[in-house]
């Protein structure tokens, strides 16, 4: 099952600040990890037990905070922090 990946403005700005080579590798890593299994890939819950769809993961040397939508099968990254 594949999830569509979207970025809110703040996350998109962080993504665009990456060099083109890093951004391309980051995008591939997002698609092959969180885009395929947003609850796996070493991710952890970032919200309360009532909010299991808010997640944190490390993807290609970046910390990514994201929400998982089950209905339309989408992942929305809300924050990206490069290490």
Phi and psi in radians as a Rosetta constraint file:
Dihedral C 1 N 2 CA 2 C 2 CIRCULARHARMONIC -1.938 0.35
Dihedral N 2 CA 2 C 2 N 3 CIRCULARHARMONIC 2.426 0.35
Dihedral C 2 N 3 CA 3 C 3 CIRCULARHARMONIC -1.860 0.35
Dihedral N 3 CA 3 C 3 N 4 CIRCULARHARMONIC 2.456 0.35
Dihedral C 3 N 4 CA 4 C 4 CIRCULARHARMONIC -1.322 0.35
Dihedral N 4 CA 4 C 4 N 5 CIRCULARHARMONIC 2.429 0.35
Dihedral C 4 N 5 CA 5 C 5 CIRCULARHARMONIC -1.920 0.35
Dihedral N 5 CA 5 C 5 N 6 CIRCULARHARMONIC 2.243 0.35
Dihedral C 5 N 6 CA 6 C 6 CIRCULARHARMONIC -2.241 0.35
Dihedral N 6 CA 6 C 6 N 7 CIRCULARHARMONIC 2.824 0.35
Dihedral C 6 N 7 CA 7 C 7 CIRCULARHARMONIC -2.283 0.35
Dihedral N 7 CA 7 C 7 N 8 CIRCULARHARMONIC 2.290 0.35
Dihedral C 7 N 8 CA 8 C 8 CIRCULARHARMONIC -1.263 0.35
Dihedral N 8 CA 8 C 8 N 9 CIRCULARHARMONIC 2.949 0.35
Dihedral C 8 N 9 CA 9 C 9 CIRCULARHARMONIC -0.921 0.35
Dihedral N 9 CA 9 C 9 N 10 CIRCULARHARMONIC -0.834 0.35
Dihedral C 9 N 10 CA 10 C 10 CIRCULARHARMONIC -1.068 0.35
Dihedral N 10 CA 10 C 10 N 11 CIRCULARHARMONIC -0.770 0.35
Dihedral C 10 N 11 CA 11 C 11 CIRCULARHARMONIC -1.192 0.35
Dihedral N 11 CA 11 C 11 N 12 CIRCULARHARMONIC -0.671 0.35
Dihedral C 11 N 12 CA 12 C 12 CIRCULARHARMONIC -1.127 0.35
Dihedral N 12 CA 12 C 12 N 13 CIRCULARHARMONIC -0.665 0.35
Dihedral C 12 N 13 CA 13 C 13 CIRCULARHARMONIC -1.093 0.35
Dihedral N 13 CA 13 C 13 N 14 CIRCULARHARMONIC -0.741 0.35
Dihedral C 13 N 14 CA 14 C 14 CIRCULARHARMONIC -1.129 0.35
Dihedral N 14 CA 14 C 14 N 15 CIRCULARHARMONIC -0.699 0.35
Dihedral C 14 N 15 CA 15 C 15 CIRCULARHARMONIC -1.133 0.35
Dihedral N 15 CA 15 C 15 N 16 CIRCULARHARMONIC -0.764 0.35
Dihedral C 15 N 16 CA 16 C 16 CIRCULARHARMONIC -1.198 0.35
Dihedral N 16 CA 16 C 16 N 17 CIRCULARHARMONIC -0.404 0.35
Dihedral C 16 N 17 CA 17 C 17 CIRCULARHARMONIC -1.307 0.35
Dihedral N 17 CA 17 C 17 N 18 CIRCULARHARMONIC -0.246 0.35
Dihedral C 17 N 18 CA 18 C 18 CIRCULARHARMONIC -1.265 0.35
Dihedral N 18 CA 18 C 18 N 19 CIRCULARHARMONIC 2.629 0.35
Dihedral C 18 N 19 CA 19 C 19 CIRCULARHARMONIC -1.092 0.35
Dihedral N 19 CA 19 C 19 N 20 CIRCULARHARMONIC 2.788 0.35
Dihedral C 19 N 20 CA 20 C 20 CIRCULARHARMONIC -1.049 0.35
Dihedral N 20 CA 20 C 20 N 21 CIRCULARHARMONIC -0.662 0.35
Dihedral C 20 N 21 CA 21 C 21 CIRCULARHARMONIC -1.161 0.35
Dihedral N 21 CA 21 C 21 N 22 CIRCULARHARMONIC -0.766 0.35
Dihedral C 21 N 22 CA 22 C 22 CIRCULARHARMONIC -1.162 0.35
Dihedral N 22 CA 22 C 22 N 23 CIRCULARHARMONIC -0.752 0.35
Dihedral C 22 N 23 CA 23 C 23 CIRCULARHARMONIC -1.068 0.35
Dihedral N 23 CA 23 C 23 N 24 CIRCULARHARMONIC -0.742 0.35
Dihedral C 23 N 24 CA 24 C 24 CIRCULARHARMONIC -1.098 0.35
Dihedral N 24 CA 24 C 24 N 25 CIRCULARHARMONIC -0.752 0.35
Dihedral C 24 N 25 CA 25 C 25 CIRCULARHARMONIC -1.162 0.35
Dihedral N 25 CA 25 C 25 N 26 CIRCULARHARMONIC -0.715 0.35
Dihedral C 25 N 26 CA 26 C 26 CIRCULARHARMONIC -1.057 0.35
Dihedral N 26 CA 26 C 26 N 27 CIRCULARHARMONIC -0.820 0.35
Dihedral C 26 N 27 CA 27 C 27 CIRCULARHARMONIC -1.054 0.35
Dihedral N 27 CA 27 C 27 N 28 CIRCULARHARMONIC -0.739 0.35
Dihedral C 27 N 28 CA 28 C 28 CIRCULARHARMONIC -1.105 0.35
Dihedral N 28 CA 28 C 28 N 29 CIRCULARHARMONIC -0.744 0.35
Dihedral C 28 N 29 CA 29 C 29 CIRCULARHARMONIC -1.138 0.35
Dihedral N 29 CA 29 C 29 N 30 CIRCULARHARMONIC -0.718 0.35
Dihedral C 29 N 30 CA 30 C 30 CIRCULARHARMONIC -1.063 0.35
Dihedral N 30 CA 30 C 30 N 31 CIRCULARHARMONIC -0.790 0.35
Dihedral C 30 N 31 CA 31 C 31 CIRCULARHARMONIC -1.140 0.35
Dihedral N 31 CA 31 C 31 N 32 CIRCULARHARMONIC -0.676 0.35
Dihedral C 31 N 32 CA 32 C 32 CIRCULARHARMONIC -1.484 0.35
Dihedral N 32 CA 32 C 32 N 33 CIRCULARHARMONIC -0.200 0.35
Dihedral C 32 N 33 CA 33 C 33 CIRCULARHARMONIC -1.983 0.35
Dihedral N 33 CA 33 C 33 N 34 CIRCULARHARMONIC -1.480 0.35
Dihedral C 33 N 34 CA 34 C 34 CIRCULARHARMONIC -1.058 0.35
Dihedral N 34 CA 34 C 34 N 35 CIRCULARHARMONIC -0.635 0.35
Dihedral C 34 N 35 CA 35 C 35 CIRCULARHARMONIC -1.129 0.35
Dihedral N 35 CA 35 C 35 N 36 CIRCULARHARMONIC -0.382 0.35
Dihedral C 35 N 36 CA 36 C 36 CIRCULARHARMONIC -1.761 0.35
Dihedral N 36 CA 36 C 36 N 37 CIRCULARHARMONIC -0.593 0.35
Dihedral C 36 N 37 CA 37 C 37 CIRCULARHARMONIC -2.615 0.35
Dihedral N 37 CA 37 C 37 N 38 CIRCULARHARMONIC 1.414 0.35
Dihedral C 37 N 38 CA 38 C 38 CIRCULARHARMONIC -1.168 0.35
Dihedral N 38 CA 38 C 38 N 39 CIRCULARHARMONIC -0.275 0.35
Dihedral C 38 N 39 CA 39 C 39 CIRCULARHARMONIC -1.684 0.35
Dihedral N 39 CA 39 C 39 N 40 CIRCULARHARMONIC -0.132 0.35
Dihedral C 39 N 40 CA 40 C 40 CIRCULARHARMONIC -1.884 0.35
Dihedral N 40 CA 40 C 40 N 41 CIRCULARHARMONIC -2.483 0.35
Dihedral C 40 N 41 CA 41 C 41 CIRCULARHARMONIC 1.034 0.35
Dihedral N 41 CA 41 C 41 N 42 CIRCULARHARMONIC 0.468 0.35
Dihedral C 41 N 42 CA 42 C 42 CIRCULARHARMONIC 1.344 0.35
Dihedral N 42 CA 42 C 42 N 43 CIRCULARHARMONIC 0.204 0.35
Dihedral C 42 N 43 CA 43 C 43 CIRCULARHARMONIC -1.291 0.35
Dihedral N 43 CA 43 C 43 N 44 CIRCULARHARMONIC 2.812 0.35
Dihedral C 43 N 44 CA 44 C 44 CIRCULARHARMONIC -2.388 0.35
Dihedral N 44 CA 44 C 44 N 45 CIRCULARHARMONIC 2.688 0.35
Dihedral C 44 N 45 CA 45 C 45 CIRCULARHARMONIC -1.102 0.35
Dihedral N 45 CA 45 C 45 N 46 CIRCULARHARMONIC 2.437 0.35
Dihedral C 45 N 46 CA 46 C 46 CIRCULARHARMONIC -1.989 0.35
Dihedral N 46 CA 46 C 46 N 47 CIRCULARHARMONIC -0.087 0.35
Dihedral C 46 N 47 CA 47 C 47 CIRCULARHARMONIC -1.979 0.35
Dihedral N 47 CA 47 C 47 N 48 CIRCULARHARMONIC -2.824 0.35
Dihedral C 47 N 48 CA 48 C 48 CIRCULARHARMONIC -1.417 0.35
Dihedral N 48 CA 48 C 48 N 49 CIRCULARHARMONIC 3.036 0.35
Dihedral C 48 N 49 CA 49 C 49 CIRCULARHARMONIC -1.146 0.35
Dihedral N 49 CA 49 C 49 N 50 CIRCULARHARMONIC -0.326 0.35
Dihedral C 49 N 50 CA 50 C 50 CIRCULARHARMONIC -1.469 0.35
Dihedral N 50 CA 50 C 50 N 51 CIRCULARHARMONIC -0.074 0.35
Dihedral C 50 N 51 CA 51 C 51 CIRCULARHARMONIC -2.253 0.35
Dihedral N 51 CA 51 C 51 N 52 CIRCULARHARMONIC 1.083 0.35
Dihedral C 51 N 52 CA 52 C 52 CIRCULARHARMONIC -1.256 0.35
Dihedral N 52 CA 52 C 52 N 53 CIRCULARHARMONIC -0.203 0.35
Dihedral C 52 N 53 CA 53 C 53 CIRCULARHARMONIC -1.574 0.35
Dihedral N 53 CA 53 C 53 N 54 CIRCULARHARMONIC -0.004 0.35
Dihedral C 53 N 54 CA 54 C 54 CIRCULARHARMONIC -1.642 0.35
Dihedral N 54 CA 54 C 54 N 55 CIRCULARHARMONIC 2.114 0.35
Dihedral C 54 N 55 CA 55 C 55 CIRCULARHARMONIC -2.279 0.35
Dihedral N 55 CA 55 C 55 N 56 CIRCULARHARMONIC 2.781 0.35
Dihedral C 55 N 56 CA 56 C 56 CIRCULARHARMONIC -2.206 0.35
Dihedral N 56 CA 56 C 56 N 57 CIRCULARHARMONIC 2.445 0.35
Dihedral C 56 N 57 CA 57 C 57 CIRCULARHARMONIC -2.646 0.35
Dihedral N 57 CA 57 C 57 N 58 CIRCULARHARMONIC 2.747 0.35
Dihedral C 57 N 58 CA 58 C 58 CIRCULARHARMONIC -1.771 0.35
Dihedral N 58 CA 58 C 58 N 59 CIRCULARHARMONIC 2.139 0.35
Dihedral C 58 N 59 CA 59 C 59 CIRCULARHARMONIC -2.274 0.35
Dihedral N 59 CA 59 C 59 N 60 CIRCULARHARMONIC 2.099 0.35
Dihedral C 59 N 60 CA 60 C 60 CIRCULARHARMONIC 0.783 0.35
Dihedral N 60 CA 60 C 60 N 61 CIRCULARHARMONIC 1.005 0.35
Dihedral C 60 N 61 CA 61 C 61 CIRCULARHARMONIC 1.143 0.35
Dihedral N 61 CA 61 C 61 N 62 CIRCULARHARMONIC 0.430 0.35
Dihedral C 61 N 62 CA 62 C 62 CIRCULARHARMONIC -2.329 0.35
Dihedral N 62 CA 62 C 62 N 63 CIRCULARHARMONIC 2.529 0.35
Dihedral C 62 N 63 CA 63 C 63 CIRCULARHARMONIC -1.551 0.35
Dihedral N 63 CA 63 C 63 N 64 CIRCULARHARMONIC 2.285 0.35
Dihedral C 63 N 64 CA 64 C 64 CIRCULARHARMONIC -2.179 0.35
Dihedral N 64 CA 64 C 64 N 65 CIRCULARHARMONIC 2.208 0.35
Dihedral C 64 N 65 CA 65 C 65 CIRCULARHARMONIC -1.796 0.35
Dihedral N 65 CA 65 C 65 N 66 CIRCULARHARMONIC 2.276 0.35
Dihedral C 65 N 66 CA 66 C 66 CIRCULARHARMONIC -2.622 0.35
Dihedral N 66 CA 66 C 66 N 67 CIRCULARHARMONIC 2.842 0.35
Dihedral C 66 N 67 CA 67 C 67 CIRCULARHARMONIC -2.017 0.35
Dihedral N 67 CA 67 C 67 N 68 CIRCULARHARMONIC 2.525 0.35
Dihedral C 67 N 68 CA 68 C 68 CIRCULARHARMONIC -1.899 0.35
Dihedral N 68 CA 68 C 68 N 69 CIRCULARHARMONIC 2.224 0.35
Dihedral C 68 N 69 CA 69 C 69 CIRCULARHARMONIC -1.858 0.35
Dihedral N 69 CA 69 C 69 N 70 CIRCULARHARMONIC 2.113 0.35
Dihedral C 69 N 70 CA 70 C 70 CIRCULARHARMONIC -1.411 0.35
Dihedral N 70 CA 70 C 70 N 71 CIRCULARHARMONIC -0.621 0.35
Dihedral C 70 N 71 CA 71 C 71 CIRCULARHARMONIC -1.008 0.35
Dihedral N 71 CA 71 C 71 N 72 CIRCULARHARMONIC -1.126 0.35
Dihedral C 71 N 72 CA 72 C 72 CIRCULARHARMONIC -1.528 0.35
Dihedral N 72 CA 72 C 72 N 73 CIRCULARHARMONIC 0.128 0.35
Dihedral C 72 N 73 CA 73 C 73 CIRCULARHARMONIC 0.861 0.35
Dihedral N 73 CA 73 C 73 N 74 CIRCULARHARMONIC 1.176 0.35
Dihedral C 73 N 74 CA 74 C 74 CIRCULARHARMONIC -2.290 0.35
Dihedral N 74 CA 74 C 74 N 75 CIRCULARHARMONIC 2.618 0.35
Dihedral C 74 N 75 CA 75 C 75 CIRCULARHARMONIC -2.052 0.35
Dihedral N 75 CA 75 C 75 N 76 CIRCULARHARMONIC 2.231 0.35
Dihedral C 75 N 76 CA 76 C 76 CIRCULARHARMONIC -2.022 0.35
Dihedral N 76 CA 76 C 76 N 77 CIRCULARHARMONIC 1.972 0.35
Dihedral C 76 N 77 CA 77 C 77 CIRCULARHARMONIC -1.385 0.35
Dihedral N 77 CA 77 C 77 N 78 CIRCULARHARMONIC 2.235 0.35
Dihedral C 77 N 78 CA 78 C 78 CIRCULARHARMONIC -1.852 0.35
Dihedral N 78 CA 78 C 78 N 79 CIRCULARHARMONIC -0.364 0.35
Dihedral C 78 N 79 CA 79 C 79 CIRCULARHARMONIC -2.672 0.35
Dihedral N 79 CA 79 C 79 N 80 CIRCULARHARMONIC 2.410 0.35
Dihedral C 79 N 80 CA 80 C 80 CIRCULARHARMONIC -2.254 0.35
Dihedral N 80 CA 80 C 80 N 81 CIRCULARHARMONIC 2.215 0.35
Dihedral C 80 N 81 CA 81 C 81 CIRCULARHARMONIC -2.199 0.35
Dihedral N 81 CA 81 C 81 N 82 CIRCULARHARMONIC 2.055 0.35
Dihedral C 81 N 82 CA 82 C 82 CIRCULARHARMONIC -1.335 0.35
Dihedral N 82 CA 82 C 82 N 83 CIRCULARHARMONIC 2.450 0.35
